[in-house]
Amino acid sequence: MQKLWLLKLTWDEQLPLEIIKLWLSIVENLSFLNNLRIPRSVICNQYINVDLHIFSDASQVAYGACLYVRSSNNKNNMMVRLLSAKSRVAPIRPTTIPRLELCAALVGVRLYEKVISWLRIQVRSVIFWSDSTIVLGWLKMLPNKLQPFVRNRVAEILEKTCSFTWRHVPTDLNPADYVSRGTNINQIHNLDLWWSGPQFLKGDMSNWPANPIVSDKLPETRSEISLVVTDQKKPLIDFERFSNFIRLQRSMAYVLRFINICKKKPVQGKFLSNDDLHNSLNTLIRLSQIESFEEYVTLYNNKKLPSKCTILKFNPFLDENKIMRVGGRLGNALFTYEKKHPIMLQSTNRFTKLLFKYMHVKLLHAGPRLLLASIREMYWPIGGLKLAKYCYRQCYLCCRYKGRVINPLMGNLPQGRVTPGGFPFESVDVDYAGPIMSASRQGRGCKLTKVYILIFVCFATKAVHVELTGDLTSNNYLSALRRFISRRGKPKHIYSDNGTSFVGAYNEIGRFIKDNCNSLSENLAQENINFHFIPPQAPHFGGLWEAGVKSIKYHLRRILGNCNLTYEELNTVLVQIEGVLNSRPLTPLSTDPDDLLPLIPGHFLIGRPITSLPSQNYEEVPSSRLSRYERIQQLRQLFWRRWSKEYLSELQQRSKWRSNADNLGTGDLVVLKEDNLPPLKWRLGRITAFHPGADGINRVADIRTATGIVRRPFCKICPLPNNKEG
């Protein structure tokens, strides 16, 4: 197909004779595939170890890789079988053989990733094989020293096979050679090298092909000259330049690797290993301790710390890595070495702050206590709790999810709440409650509609006025306001929230006054109603009317239950609730203890308490025999029955003191507990008599002391040990 593409032939043109012969040869040999048999088992019976071997090869025609499974059992039986293979046609654009070999190695790595995701067995080791010494040399270099094409593929290979081994295989023993160069169909069945891999895989590792010496001069490399100027006055690394702990640790690891390369020390691998990161962390800890503790130099020189040293209580010492640790008193504890001797850190150091920030995120944004406890498994930060709280407060996500707002000082009461008015409802609060469902008529098949409750609360007297409205429009609000003014008088100030009904009514009244100001008298213009609105989304600014809404809902839910009343009946219930709320006590009427009449809002409205009309007891009467009005009265009376049956029954259980511990007897020596004296000065005495209660349980006793007989409850009596048996 690639040759046809290169010839740029159309579908109706004659094929060249060479391609025709190649195609006829393939068609004639396809029948051999019918007799091809491939064993499905690739692992020996009762296997112990399983290894994977991936071979790669390339040519000018194609490149690819094949994967073999090498298994062995306890009888030293070895089996090597082909599991999977992958091939690709060489690109049309001419390229070098080393580049194609590198692409074949990358195909082998991707083939391994695909196979390992399918296998359900534990693989002991993975080994990659290539017959190209140039590719093996590239894999031992830093990717930044290679050209972009090679660098990108080498970086991907090293990232995915950092812990695996790459070995060299001779070309004549490389089974991937059949992938790159191809073979005839009639010869596939007899290719033992392809189906079972090279013979050396069935033997010991000591007999495997040795890796050749790779030349230092490899293609696709680039030479770089770096000029480094150091200032001895500056530290090795500046902690203030970093805002991420992992980036700081990896940067320090690359610095140490660069130092080792300059000193011509051997470097393991091309990428950072676990040992590199561990050495980097130890170096950073030493640098932070040198910056934070002046005592580090003293300990480094094997000198004794001064007696006034602030960290002397930790008994610090330097370990084998020259890191200062806490001596402590847990040397005999069954803990790890890091737990018994944690590393000392100063919370004001930048390194410690980055460590706390990193651990806070690693522990899924843990709180201050959990963060500090986790860090103290290896480190001992001085002032760690303060830093943990600071790290928790500075976390962006934690601040968002916690949502802590600013709470300023509570303001003073408004002037209308503390100034006596000339009449009730001079300054009022207005708010809506609801919606509640109202029936269109009595009986079955009635239609339910939504109605709302409009509440007026007097600033000074806390008197309540309730109006029932059909909806939340401004017109209905104005109608309810007119009814309120006709019954209670026109208020001077109306306070409300920013509901659309209140704002719309305010605008409508404002437009009316503006349009008719010439026809209104001067006195009438001076008596206009002043509307006041609280800030948006600030219901706590209207605590007075919110409390009124809560009180009305409290009674309404207990009276209605699941019943749906008509508009007229619902209005009657609301007026009764209004009377109940206007009869609630505000404060005692006088300081005379014999005066039991409290001060209520009704005193300001009618000069006496507001009471309901007497009604007959309908509790035992069946509901079917009652009229609609009597049914409403029955609902109100059943509330007290529920109170006596449900609430009083909850008082049966004892919340504490559930068992009787009366083990005192006459003549026992006791101590009288007195709160204003220490225990050594409590008086001694002997019990002379008990005073049992109505249930026969003793709770009070008479005690004879040096000053006479006193009477005390058991909660003030401390018995002393009885030595009669001794």
SVG drawing of the C-alpha trace seen along z (x, -y; Angstrom):
<svg xmlns="http://www.w3.org/2000/svg" viewBox="-74 -75 110 105">
<polyline fill="none" stroke="black" stroke-width="0.4" points="0.0,0.0 2.9,-2.4 4.5,-1.6 1.2,-2.3 1.0,-5.6 4.5,-6.6 3.7,-5.7 0.6,-8.0 -1.5,-5.6 -5.2,-6.2 -7.8,-3.4 -8.1,-2.7 -4.4,-2.6 -2.4,0.5 -0.2,1.8 3.5,2.3 4.7,5.9 6.7,6.0 3.8,5.2 1.6,7.7 4.1,10.5 4.3,9.5 0.5,9.5 0.1,12.9 2.8,14.4 0.9,13.2 -2.4,14.6 -0.9,18.0 0.6,18.3 -2.5,17.3 -3.6,20.9 -0.7,21.7 -2.4,19.6 -5.2,22.2 -2.7,24.7 -1.1,22.3 -1.6,23.3 -0.7,21.0 -0.7,22.4 -2.9,20.3 -0.9,21.1 2.0,18.7 2.7,19.5 4.0,22.9 2.0,24.9 2.5,24.0 4.6,21.0 6.6,19.1 8.2,16.2 7.0,14.3 9.2,11.9 8.5,9.8 11.1,9.3 10.4,6.7 12.6,6.7 12.6,3.9 14.2,3.5 13.9,1.2 14.8,1.1 14.2,-1.2 10.9,0.7 9.3,1.0 9.9,1.0 8.2,2.6 8.5,4.7 7.5,8.0 6.8,9.0 7.6,12.4 6.5,13.9 9.3,15.9 7.9,18.1 9.5,20.8 8.2,23.2 9.6,25.0 11.0,27.8 13.3,25.3 11.2,25.7 11.4,22.6 8.9,21.5 9.2,18.5 6.3,17.7 5.3,14.8 2.4,12.8 2.0,9.7 3.7,7.8 3.3,4.4 4.7,3.2 4.6,-0.1 5.6,-1.0 8.6,-3.3 7.6,-6.9 7.7,-8.0 10.1,-10.8 13.6,-9.3 15.1,-9.2 18.1,-7.6 18.2,-4.1 19.0,-5.2 15.9,-7.4 13.9,-4.4 15.4,-2.2 14.4,-4.8 10.8,-4.8 10.9,-1.0 12.0,-1.2 9.1,-3.7 6.7,-1.2 8.0,1.5 7.3,-0.8 3.8,-1.5 3.2,2.2 4.3,3.0 1.9,0.4 -1.0,2.0 -0.1,5.5 0.5,4.8 -3.0,3.2 -4.5,6.6 -2.4,9.0 -3.8,10.2 -0.6,11.8 2.3,10.3 5.3,9.6 8.7,9.9 10.9,7.9 10.7,6.2 13.7,6.0 13.8,4.2 16.2,5.3 17.6,3.4 20.3,4.2 21.2,0.5 24.0,-0.8 23.2,-4.4 19.7,-4.1 21.1,-2.6 23.6,-5.5 20.8,-8.1 18.8,-6.5 21.8,-7.1 22.0,-10.8 20.1,-13.8 17.3,-14.6 18.2,-18.3 21.5,-17.4 19.7,-15.8 18.0,-17.2 14.2,-17.8 13.1,-14.7 15.3,-12.4 14.8,-14.4 11.0,-14.0 11.1,-10.3 13.9,-9.6 12.0,-11.6 8.9,-9.6 10.8,-6.3 12.6,-7.3 9.5,-8.5 7.7,-5.3 10.6,-2.9 12.6,-4.7 12.8,-1.6 13.4,1.0 16.6,2.3 17.7,1.8 20.1,4.4 21.8,5.1 20.9,8.1 22.8,9.1 21.0,8.7 21.0,12.4 19.3,13.2 16.8,10.4 13.3,11.8 12.0,8.3 14.1,8.6 11.2,10.5 8.9,7.5 11.2,5.0 12.3,7.0 9.3,9.4 9.2,13.0 7.2,15.4 3.9,16.8 5.0,20.4 7.9,19.9 6.0,18.5 5.2,21.9 8.9,23.0 10.3,19.8 11.2,20.9 13.0,17.7 9.8,15.8 7.4,18.1 9.7,18.9 12.3,16.1 16.0,16.5 17.5,19.5 19.5,17.5 16.2,16.5 15.8,20.2 19.2,20.2 20.7,18.4 21.2,14.6 25.0,15.0 24.8,16.4 22.9,13.5 24.6,11.2 26.7,8.5 26.2,4.8 28.9,3.3 30.7,0.1 28.8,-2.9 30.8,-5.6 30.8,-9.1 30.3,-10.6 26.7,-9.9 24.6,-11.5 21.7,-13.9 23.5,-15.6 24.2,-19.3 27.1,-20.9 26.4,-23.6 28.9,-25.8 27.7,-27.3 29.4,-30.0 28.6,-29.9 29.5,-32.7 29.1,-32.1 29.0,-34.6 30.3,-33.1 28.4,-35.6 25.0,-34.3 23.6,-31.0 23.4,-27.9 19.7,-28.3 17.3,-31.2 14.1,-29.9 12.3,-33.1 12.3,-32.6 10.1,-29.5 6.4,-29.2 6.1,-25.4 7.8,-22.7 8.0,-20.1 9.6,-22.6 12.1,-23.6 13.0,-20.0 13.5,-19.1 15.5,-22.3 17.8,-21.4 18.1,-17.9 19.2,-19.2 21.7,-21.5 23.3,-18.6 23.3,-16.5 25.1,-19.4 27.7,-19.5 28.3,-15.8 28.7,-16.0 31.2,-18.9 33.1,-16.8 33.0,-13.9 31.2,-11.7 29.0,-8.9 25.3,-9.8 22.6,-7.1 20.1,-7.4 19.1,-10.5 16.1,-11.6 15.7,-12.2 15.5,-9.1 14.2,-8.6 17.7,-8.9 18.3,-12.2 15.1,-13.6 16.0,-12.3 19.5,-13.8 17.9,-17.1 15.5,-17.1 18.4,-16.5 20.4,-19.4 17.4,-21.7 16.9,-20.8 20.5,-21.5 20.4,-24.9 17.2,-25.9 18.6,-24.8 21.8,-26.8 19.6,-29.9 17.3,-29.4 19.5,-28.1 22.7,-29.7 23.4,-26.6 23.9,-24.5 27.5,-25.7 28.2,-24.9 26.9,-21.4 28.8,-21.0 32.1,-21.9 31.3,-19.4 31.0,-22.1 28.7,-22.3 25.6,-24.5 25.4,-27.4 23.0,-27.1 20.8,-30.0 20.2,-28.3 16.5,-28.3 16.6,-24.9 18.6,-23.2 15.4,-21.6 15.2,-19.5 18.7,-18.1 19.5,-18.5 22.2,-16.5 23.5,-16.0 22.9,-12.7 25.0,-11.0 23.6,-13.3 24.5,-16.4 20.9,-17.1 19.9,-18.5 17.3,-16.3 15.5,-16.3 17.2,-14.2 14.1,-14.0 13.1,-11.3 11.6,-8.7 14.7,-6.7 13.3,-3.5 9.9,-3.9 8.8,-1.3 8.7,-4.0 10.6,-4.6 13.8,-6.6 12.1,-9.6 9.3,-9.5 11.7,-9.3 14.1,-11.9 12.2,-14.3 14.0,-16.9 14.0,-20.4 12.6,-23.2 11.9,-26.8 8.3,-27.9 9.5,-31.3 11.8,-29.9 10.6,-29.9 11.3,-26.2 9.1,-25.2 6.2,-27.3 6.5,-25.6 6.6,-22.2 3.4,-23.0 1.7,-24.3 2.6,-21.2 1.4,-18.8 -1.8,-20.7 -2.7,-20.0 -1.3,-16.5 -3.6,-15.7 -6.6,-16.9 -6.7,-20.3 -6.5,-19.0 -7.2,-21.2 -4.5,-22.7 -4.4,-19.9 -4.3,-17.1 -1.7,-18.9 0.6,-19.5 0.1,-15.9 1.1,-14.5 4.2,-16.7 5.4,-15.8 5.8,-12.2 9.1,-13.3 9.7,-16.9 9.4,-19.0 8.6,-22.6 9.0,-25.2 5.8,-27.2 4.2,-24.7 0.6,-25.2 0.7,-28.9 2.1,-28.1 -0.5,-25.4 -3.3,-27.8 -1.8,-30.4 -1.4,-27.9 -5.0,-26.8 -6.3,-30.4 -4.2,-31.3 -5.4,-28.4 -7.6,-29.8 -9.9,-26.7 -10.3,-26.4 -11.3,-30.1 -13.8,-29.7 -15.5,-26.6 -15.4,-27.8 -17.2,-31.0 -16.4,-33.0 -17.9,-36.5 -16.9,-39.6 -19.0,-40.3 -18.9,-43.9 -20.0,-45.2 -23.8,-45.0 -25.5,-48.3 -27.6,-50.3 -31.4,-50.0 -33.2,-52.4 -34.7,-55.5 -38.2,-54.3 -37.6,-51.3 -36.4,-53.3 -38.5,-56.5 -42.1,-56.5 -44.6,-57.3 -47.8,-59.2 -49.8,-56.2 -49.2,-52.6 -48.1,-51.8 -46.4,-55.1 -43.4,-53.3 -44.1,-49.9 -42.3,-47.0 -43.9,-45.3 -43.2,-41.8 -44.9,-39.0 -45.4,-35.4 -46.5,-32.4 -47.8,-31.3 -50.5,-29.1 -53.3,-27.3 -56.8,-28.5 -60.0,-26.7 -62.3,-28.4 -65.4,-27.1 -66.5,-24.5 -67.0,-20.9 -65.5,-18.5 -64.1,-19.5 -62.9,-22.9 -60.1,-24.6 -57.0,-25.6 -55.3,-28.9 -52.3,-30.6 -52.7,-33.5 -50.2,-35.5 -50.1,-37.1 -49.0,-40.7 -47.7,-41.5 -47.4,-44.9 -45.3,-45.1 -45.2,-48.2 -41.7,-49.4 -42.3,-50.6 -45.1,-48.2 -44.4,-45.1 -48.1,-45.0 -49.0,-43.0 -51.6,-43.6 -52.3,-40.9 -53.8,-41.3 -54.6,-38.5 -53.8,-39.3 -54.4,-37.3 -51.0,-37.9 -47.8,-39.9 -48.6,-42.7 -48.2,-46.3 -51.9,-47.0 -52.9,-44.4 -50.2,-45.7 -51.6,-49.3 -55.1,-47.9 -53.9,-46.2 -52.1,-49.3 -55.3,-51.3 -57.1,-48.8 -54.4,-49.0 -54.5,-52.8 -58.2,-52.9 -58.1,-50.6 -54.9,-51.6 -54.1,-55.1 -51.5,-56.3 -47.9,-55.6 -45.1,-58.0 -42.4,-55.5 -42.7,-52.1 -39.7,-49.8 -39.4,-46.8 -37.0,-44.8 -36.5,-45.3 -39.4,-43.2 -40.9,-44.1 -44.3,-44.8 -42.9,-47.3 -40.6,-49.0 -43.5,-49.2 -45.9,-50.7 -43.3,-53.2 -42.8,-54.3 -46.5,-54.5 -47.1,-56.7 -44.1,-58.9 -45.5,-59.4 -49.0,-60.3 -47.6,-62.9 -45.4,-64.3 -48.3,-64.6 -50.8,-66.1 -48.5,-68.2 -50.3,-71.4 -53.7,-70.2 -52.6,-68.9 -52.5,-71.2 -49.3,-72.1 -50.2,-70.2 -51.1,-67.1 -47.8,-67.3 -45.9,-67.4 -47.6,-64.3 -46.4,-61.9 -45.3,-58.4 -41.6,-57.8 -40.5,-54.5 -37.3,-52.9 -35.6,-49.9 -32.9,-47.7 -29.8,-46.8 -30.4,-44.0 -29.9,-40.4 -29.6,-41.5 -32.6,-39.9 -30.8,-40.3 -31.4,-44.0 -35.2,-43.3 -35.1,-41.0 -38.3,-42.5 -40.6,-41.6 -38.8,-38.3 -39.6,-37.4 -43.3,-38.3 -43.4,-36.1 -41.9,-33.2 -44.5,-33.7 -47.4,-33.7 -46.1,-30.6 -45.7,-28.9 -49.4,-29.2 -50.6,-28.7 -48.9,-25.4 -50.3,-23.9 -53.8,-25.1 -54.2,-24.3 -52.2,-21.1 -53.3,-19.6 -56.6,-21.4 -57.3,-23.9 -59.6,-26.7 -61.6,-29.1 -60.4,-32.7 -63.0,-33.9 -62.1,-31.1 -58.4,-31.7 -58.9,-35.4 -60.7,-34.6 -57.9,-32.3 -55.3,-35.0 -57.2,-37.6 -57.3,-35.2 -53.6,-34.7 -53.2,-38.4 -55.1,-38.6 -52.9,-35.9 -49.7,-37.7 -51.0,-41.1 -51.7,-39.4 -48.1,-38.0 -46.3,-39.5 -43.6,-42.1 -42.6,-42.9 -44.1,-43.0 -46.5,-45.9 -44.9,-47.0 -42.3,-45.9 -44.9,-44.8 -44.5,-40.9 -48.3,-40.6 -49.0,-42.2 -49.4,-39.2 -50.7,-41.2 -48.0,-41.6 -47.6,-44.4 -48.9,-43.3 -49.3,-45.1 -53.0,-45.0 -52.7,-47.6 -51.5,-50.1 -54.3,-49.2 -57.5,-48.9 -56.1,-49.4 -56.7,-45.8 -55.7,-42.3 -57.2,-40.9 -59.2,-37.7 -61.2,-35.5 -64.9,-34.8 -65.8,-31.7 -66.6,-28.6 -68.0,-25.2 -65.7,-22.1 -65.8,-20.2 -63.0,-17.7 -65.2,-14.6 -67.7,-15.6 -67.3,-13.7 -66.1,-15.9 -69.0,-14.9 -71.5,-16.6 -69.7,-19.9 -70.1,-22.9 -67.2,-24.6 -66.9,-27.2 -67.1,-24.5 -64.5,-22.5 -62.0,-25.4 -62.7,-25.7 -62.1,-21.9 -58.7,-22.2 -57.7,-24.9 -58.8,-22.9 -57.1,-19.7 -53.8,-21.5 -53.9,-21.4 -54.8,-17.7 -51.7,-17.0 -49.7,-19.0 -50.9,-16.9 -50.5,-13.6 -47.3,-14.1 -45.2,-16.7 -45.9,-15.4 -45.2,-11.9 -41.7,-12.9 -41.0,-13.9 -41.3,-10.3 -37.6,-9.4 -34.8,-10.5 -32.0,-12.3 -29.5,-11.7 -29.2,-10.1 -30.9,-6.9 -29.9,-4.6 -30.2,-5.0 -26.8,-5.2 -28.1,-5.5 -25.5,-3.6 -25.3,-5.8 -26.4,-4.7 -27.0,-6.2 -23.8,-7.0 -21.6,-7.0 -18.8,-9.5 -19.1,-12.1 -17.6,-15.4 -19.8,-18.4 -18.9,-19.8 -18.6,-23.6 -17.9,-25.5 -16.2,-28.5 -13.6,-26.4 -10.8,-24.0 -11.4,-20.3 -9.1,-20.1 -11.2,-22.6 -14.6,-20.9 -16.4,-20.0 -16.6,-16.5 -19.8,-15.0 -21.9,-11.9 -25.4,-11.2 -28.1,-11.2 -31.3,-11.0 -32.7,-10.7 -35.7,-12.5 -37.1,-10.3 -39.2,-11.8 -42.7,-10.8 -41.2,-7.9 -39.4,-6.6 -35.9,-7.5 -33.5,-9.4 -32.2,-12.6 -31.7,-14.7 -30.0,-13.9 -29.2,-15.5 -25.5,-15.6 -24.1,-16.3 -21.0,-18.4 -18.8,-20.1 -20.9,-23.3 -24.3,-21.5 -26.8,-19.6 -27.2,-20.7 -29.4,-19.5 -27.8,-18.9 -28.8,-17.2 -26.9,-14.2 -25.2,-16.2 -23.3,-18.1 -22.3,-15.0 -19.1,-13.1 -18.9,-9.7 -15.6,-8.6 -14.3,-4.9 -16.0,-2.6 -13.5,-0.8 -15.9,1.1 -14.8,4.5 -11.1,3.7"/>
</svg>
